[in-house]
Amino acid sequence: HGALRDGRLVNVQARLLVDGGAYTSTSPAVIGNATTFAAGPYEVPNARLVGIAVFTNNPPCGAMRGFGAVQACFAYEAQMDKLAAVLGIDPLQLRMTNALRTGSVLPTGQRIEGKAPVRECLQRLAGLPLPPEDSPLDRDPIMLPGGAGNVGHGEALKRGIGLAVGYKNLAYSEGFDDSSEAWVRVWPDRDGRGAMAEVKTAAVEVGQGLDTVVTQIVQTELGIDRIQVCQPDTAIGSAGSSSASRQTMMTGGAVQLACQAVREEIEKSGGLSELRRPVEATRVYRHRQTRPLDANGQGDPHVSFAFGAARAVVEVDQDLGLVRVVQLAVAQDVGRAINPQSVLGQIEGGSAQGLGLAVMEEVALVNGLVKNASFTDYLIPTILDMPPVISELVEEPEPGLPYGAKGVGEPSTVVVPAAVVAALRQATGRELRRAPVKPDDLVGL
């Protein structure tokens, strides 16, 4: 990173190298996506960004929550902290100075036409309360780094605070013709309990709250309380995958269009009270067309963006190399929260996965063989590992998207690993250039 003395970025050079494993899988798409974000959510007038995926004898590496944006964020946020230290500028202020905004032009040449509340996310994050710092001698041993297995008494505890901000694209990108189809039928009142609506899509509820969102959209558009969301049906047009933070936008948009078509027919018949026969409609939603990058890395690859900022508070036992994440705070750009409770759940789930990536999750490979191929050896966070998560929803409806809602499943996973490792750097003074951070990274030479 190159910057002026006042902190304004003038140049970013980044080289991303990905182990794609023995087969192509989705590595080309992942490295392409990661490279478009390699300069971070900052205005950078000059950039040279190179992404390379290589074949190795390791297992294939493909898509995962964040789709390349997680790794890019880890790198550029570490650089921003280094830059802040060299310039003697507060890390938060450095990020505020360079933050993207509506109208900013990215290194790909794409102009941000939608909302880009990067500064708002940072400001809201800074206003969230920090946890109190109590004496380790006064607490239950389970609250020490390492829990009850910590053989010390907290004499060597050091607290650190880390910050990260990042962004991620929404929906399929780079010219992909993304779509989702929905069918809606309204039955007239037959039993005195009012009309009933039935909804079919091929979209799958996997715990992300999609069925609830679909129900709310039908209720909003048709004013009907009796709603049946049918099981996913492959007889109807594709809804695509529950990835790329896209289902609320895509399937929600299709349901909205189908409801609007049904409502027009109902109004022609004199309204719900005069409805004598079922009315149905099938509609397809497509987002705006994108354009893949050309040979010079220029194009209009992404539909829209979601931004987020995270702060992590950690404690490190400097004798034992044990870590406890005390608190996570996330301020996330959500467009418009259709169901705030579900949005909070998504942010907390993404934060949990981000914590795992920072200090636990790693596929151990030796000569191309996985050495921790079970959940006995591959560690993921449990409820005992999770700290309180404070979530702040930054609502600025996105023009051109259904209800202005942005996808919310990935941004917290993008920023939390970088924030946790930044906090560990502050606590230990170590560079920590890899994740997950292990005990032997924190103690010894």
N, C-alpha and C positions, 0 to 999 in steps of 0.2 A: 504494500500500500504506500502511495506517495501523497503527501498533504502539505498545504501551506502552514505557516506557524499558527494561524488562527484556527486550524483544525479542518479546513475545507479540503475534501479529497480532490486530487487532480488526476490520479492514475491508480488503477488496480491491475495487477498481473497475477493470474492464477492458472495453475496446471493441475487438473484432476485426473488421477489414475485409478481405474477401477479393475479389480480382479473379477472378471466375468465368469470364471470357471470354464469347464470343458465344452459347454454348449452356449449358443447365443442367448437363449431365453429372452428376457426383456432388457438386458444390459444396455443395448444401444439407446433405447428410449430413456432409461434411467440416467445414463451419463449425459445424454442430450439435455434432459430436464435440469439436472444438477448444474450443468455449465451455464444455463441461462440465468441461474440465480447466484453465480459465484461471486459477484460484486456486492451482494447483499442489498438490503432495502434502502440504498443510498444513491444520491445523485453523483454520478462519476462521469466526468466529461471524456475521459480516455480510459480504455480498458482493452486488455488482451487476455482472453479466456480460452483455454484449451482443455478439452475433455477427451480422454482416451480410455476405452475398455479393451482389456487384453484377454486372450484365451490362456488358461492355465490348466493344470491337471487337478484342480480343486473342484468341488461340487459347483453346479451352476448357481449364480447369484442373480436374483430377479427383483421383482417389485416387493416393496414393503411400505408400510405407512410412512408417508412423506416423500416417497418416490424420488430420492436423490437430494431433496431440499434439506434433509437433516444433516447429511455429511457436509454440504456446502455451508450451512449455517455454523456448524462447529468450527470450520476453518476461518470464515470471514469474521466471526465475532471474536475469536482469539486474536486475530490481527488488529481489530479495533481496540481491544484492551491494551495490546502492546503499543499501539499508536498513541493512545491516551496517556500512557505512562511516559513515553518519550517526550511528548509535547507538554506534559504537566497540565492536562485538561481533564476535568471530571468526565468519566466514561459516559455518563448519561448525557451530559451537555454535548459531547462529541457526536453522539448518535443523533441528538436533536438537530444539530447544525447541518448534518448531511442527509437528513431523512427525505425519502421520496414523498411526493405530493401529487395530487391530480394535475396532469399535464406534463409530468416528468417523462423524459425519454430514457428508456433502458438501453443497455449495451447492444441488445438485439435490434435496436431501432424502433421497437414498439413504444407507442405513447400510452401512458396510463390515462384512459378516458373515464374510468370509474372512480370510486372513492379510494383514497389511500391515507387513512388516518394513522400514520406511523407516529407522528408527534403526540396525537391524542392517546394512543396506546401507552407511550412512554410516560406521559404526564399522569395518566390514571394509575399506572403501575407505581410510580414514585409516591403517590398519595396513599397507597395501601399500608396498613400498620405492620411494623416488624414485630416478631415475637419477643417476649421478655427474655432476658439472659439471666438465668438462675444459677445458683451454685450447684455443681455436680454432686456435692456431698449431701444436698438436701433432697435429691430426687430418687425415685425408684430405680434400681439397677437396670431395669428393662429399658429405661430412657437414656442409657448411655450408648455411645457408638459400639456396635457389636452386641448390644442387649445384655442379658444376664450372663453371657459368656465372657464379658469383659473382665479380665482378672485384676484390673486396676480399680482405682476409685475416682477416676476422672481428673487426676492431677495434671495430665498433659493435654487437656482439651484446648483446642483453638477453634474459634468460630470464624467463618468466612461468609461473605455475601457476594453473589455473582449476578450479572445482568446479561440478557441476550434479547435481541430483536431479530425477527426474520419474516419471511413471507413464502407463500406457496400458491401455485396456480390452482384453479378450480376447473373441474371437468376435463374431458379429453382435449388434447391440444394438437397443434401443428398440422392443421388441415383435416383432421379426422371428422367425418360426418357423424357427429354424435346425435342420438335421438332417443326418445322414449314415448311409448304409446299407452293411452289409458282409455278405458271404456266405462261410462257412467250411465246407469239407468235409474229413473225415478218412478216408483209405483204410486198410484193414487191411494188416498186414504180408504181402506176397506174395513177397518175394525174400530174406527173412532179414535185411534191413537195418532193420527197424522200420517202424512206421506212418508215413504221410506226410500232411501237411496242405496244403490248397490254399486260397488267400485271394483273393477278388475284391472290389474296391471301384471307385468311379469317381474316386477321389482320385489326383491326378497327382504323381509324384515329379519335382520341379524342382531337385533338388540340396539340398533342405532336410533330407534324411535320413529321409523318411517311410517308405520301404520297410524301412529298418533297424528303425525303431520298431515297425512292424507285425509284423515277424518276431520281435522280442523279446517282444511281447505274446502272440503265439501260443505261443511257447516257454514263457513263464511260465504261461499258463493251461492248456495241454494237456500240457506236458512232452514235446513232440515236437521232434526236431532237424531232421528232413527237412521243409522248408517251402518251398512255391512261392508267391511273391507274383505273381499274374498281372498282365498289362498292364491299365491302367485300362479299364473296360468300361462303356459307356453303357447297356447292357442292364439294368444294376442301378440301383437308386435313386441319386439325386444325392448327391454328397459336397460340393457347393459348391466354392468357390474356395480356392486356396492363399493366402489373405489373412486379415487380422485375427488372425494368430497362432493359428489355430483348428484346424489339421488333426490335430495330436496329440490334442487334446481330443475333437474330433468324430469323425473316422474311427477314431482309436485307441479311443475309447469304443465305437463300433459293433463293431469287431473283438473287443473284450473281451466284449461281450454275446453275440455270435455264438459265440465260443469257449466261454463258460460254458454256453450251451444245448447245444452239441455234447458237452461234457464230461458233462453230466447224462445224455444218451443213452448215452454210452460206459459210464458207471458202471452204468447199468441192465443192460447186457449182460455185466457182470462185469469190465470194464476193458479196456485196450488189447490185452492178450494174448489175450482171448477174442473180440475183434471179428472178425466174419466178413463184414460188408457195410459199404459206405460210409455214413457218418453226416454229415448236413449241416444247416445252419441259417442263416437270414437274419434279421438284427436291425437295427433303426434306433435310433440314439442321438440324443436331444434334450437340450440343456441346459435349465436352469431357465428359466421364462418371465420375460421382462423387460417393462417397461411404459414407453411413450414419455413424454416430457415433456408436461405440460399447458400451458395458456396462461400460467401463472405460472412455468414453468420447473421444475416439480416432478414427480418420478416415480421410477421404479426402472429406469433405462435400461441398465445394464451388468451382464453376467453375473458378471464377476470382473475383477480388476486385477493387473497385473504392475508392479513397481516396480524402479527401477534408479538407480545413482549412478555418475558418471564423473568422473575427474580427468585433466586434460590438462597436459602440460609442453611448452612451446613455446620456440623461440628466434626472435627477430626481428632482422634486420639493419636498424637504425634509419636508416641512410643510404640503403638501396636499397628498403626496404619488402618485403623477401623474408622468407618464413616457413618454418620447419622445425618440424614436430611431433615432439618428441623421444620422447615416451612417452604412451600412453593406458592408463589403468587403469579397469576397470569392475567394480563389484560389483552383481550382478543377482539379483533374486528370481525363482527358477525353479520354485517349488513343489517338485517332486521331479524330479530329472534322470534320465529313463529311459535316455538314452544320453549320458553326460557329454561324450564326445568331440564328438558332434554339437552339443551345446549350446554348447561352446566355439567351434566353427566358426561357429555362428549369431551369437554375440556379436562375434566378430572381423569377420565380414562386415558386420554392422550398424554396427560402429565405423568400418569403412572408408567406408561410405556416409555416415556422419555427418561424417567428416573432409572428404569431398568437398563436402558441403553447406556446411560452415563456411568453406572457403577456395578452392573451385574451381567448383562446379557452379552455373550460372545460364543461364537461357534469355534471351538478349538480344533485346528487342523494340523495333522502331522503327516507329511508325505501324501497329501490328498485325501486322507481319511479323517472322518469326524470322530473325535475322541470323547465328546460329551453329547451323545445322541439320545439322551433321555432327560426328563425333567428332574431326575435325581441330580444330574450334573449340570444341566443348563438352567441357570438360576433366573427366575423372574420375580418381580416384586409381589409380595402378599400384602394383605391389609396391615400386617404388623410392620411392614417396611414403609408404609405410606404416611407421610406427614399431613398436617392440615393443608388443604389447597384452597387458597382464596382466589376466586374468579371474578373478573370485572368484564362485563359485556360492553363493548364499544359499538353502539348502534348508529350507523349511518347507512340508510338503505341504498343498495347498489342499483343505479339506473340500468334498465334492460333485463333484469332478472326477476322472476316471479316473486312478487311481494318485496322485492329488494333484498331477499335473503341470500346470504352466502353460505357455502359449505363450512362446517365447523370441526370436522373430525380430525384434521391433520395439523393445523398450525401449532397447537400446544406440544405435539410430539416433535415438531421442528425445532422449537426454541428451548425446551426444558433441558435436553442434554447439554447444550452449550452453556446454559446458565449454571447448572450444577457443577460442571467442570471448572467454570470461571470462579465459582465460590471456593472450590477446592484449591485452585491456584492461589487465591488471596489468603486462604488459611495457612498454606504450607510454604508459599514462596517458590514452589516448583513449577516448571514449565508445563508439564502434563500435556503432551502432544498427541495422546491417543486415548481412545475410549473403548471399552469401559476402563475406568481407573481402578487399579487393584491395590491391595495393601502394600505390596512391594514397590509400587510407584510412589508411595507416600512416606516411606521410611528407608533408612539406609543410604547408600551412596547414590 
